[in-house]
Amino acid sequence: MTRVTTGHSAAAPRAARAEAGRGTLTVVAEDARVTRYLTGGGVRIYRFRVETFPGLLNNIYLILDGPHSTLFDVGSGRPDSNTGLERAMHELRERFGESIRLDQVQHVVISHAHVDHFGHVGYFAGETDARVYVHELDARVLQNFEERVVLAARDLRTFLERCGLRPEARRELEEMYRYSKSGFKSIRCDEILKDRGRIINGYVVHHVPGHCPGQICLQVDDVLLTADHVLARITPHQSPASITPFCGLELYLASLEKVRQVPGVSLSLPGHESAIAELAPRVDAIAAHHQRRLAQVLDICREPATLVDISRRLFGERLGYTRLLAVEEAGAHVEYLSQRGELAVANLAEIASEASPVVYYETRTR
């Protein structure tokens, strides 16, 4: 089983560390900036808690495994995020006796192509000898970033036109979307990941699309790094496949069940929030949450409603970027129900005759 510590730790021989890893899971100071985990095979995993955007905390993981050093995610690349990562590395050396520097990391694995997780990868690709790993469905984002932003913004515009937002609100959200992607430049990736592949020292890649096309979980011995696929408290954001292929609630729910069945996991470490001691119950809770939300959408649509109407009923009035997230979340649930014939389009004649109509949905009677 996995152990968690936050005190000093010298790098012991692997055999001794493997023996130390067998025992009851304990969690000490889970809210610390740096937390140390020891897998059942003796691999040391350090969690760095870093503020990647104002008010947003990410978990970045450093895996130290014999001669191998691996970062799982790198933060947003914003100055405060980079400073937080450097401070965590300093604390790693001071409190835990590890001698590694950031520019000495050999491998950088990107869990998925959301900027709070990959934004700093250009530093490692351009200024260090680290090899960069990303799943094949997200490689296009890192390697053709400028193209991806233009195409994604176009698809987002179409989605927002149909959801019922006023033109000025739509333009504001489009500008926020583009701004949140500014500052990153395309890089070349060294290793393209595929489902069930083994990398570095036998770590297993589990492809779990839904939240993001190339979302992966990484299994290191009995520890599963779940990134944004499974979180301890909140449910990961969902957006429709109509905006981004290989996203959407249908794929996400299937990926939840897939990761639920991964054998030999004693601890899950997510990309935000705290560690998850028992994975299966948390997966079940997230799936149940989405079933309740789907039922809410069906209830709302007993009278014809736009996505904006549905979003407001589900989440209340939202401001700024959270408004876009709320509309996307509503859209993912509407898309799922529409695909199953449980929602119908209420204004079909209008859609047939107009170029960019707002779509109204209603619960289909059976």
ABEGO torsion letter per residue (X at the ends): XBBBBABBBBBBBAAAAAAAABEBBBBBGAABABBBBBBAAGBBBBBBBBBABBGBBBBBBBBBBEABBBBBEAEAGBAAAAAAAAAAAAAAAAAAGBABBAAABABBBBABBBAAAAAAAAAAAAABABBBBBBAAAAAAAABAAAAAAAAAAAAAAAAAAAGBBAAAAAAAAAAAAAAABGBBBBBBABBBBBGBBBGAGBBBBBBBGABAABBBBBBEABBBAEAABBAABBBBBBBAAABBGBEAAAAAAAAAAAAABBGBABBBBABEBBBABAAAAAAAAAAAAAAAAAAAAAAAABBBBAAAAAAAAAEBBBEAAAAAAAAAAAAAAAAAAAAGABBBABAAAAAABABBBBBBBBBBX
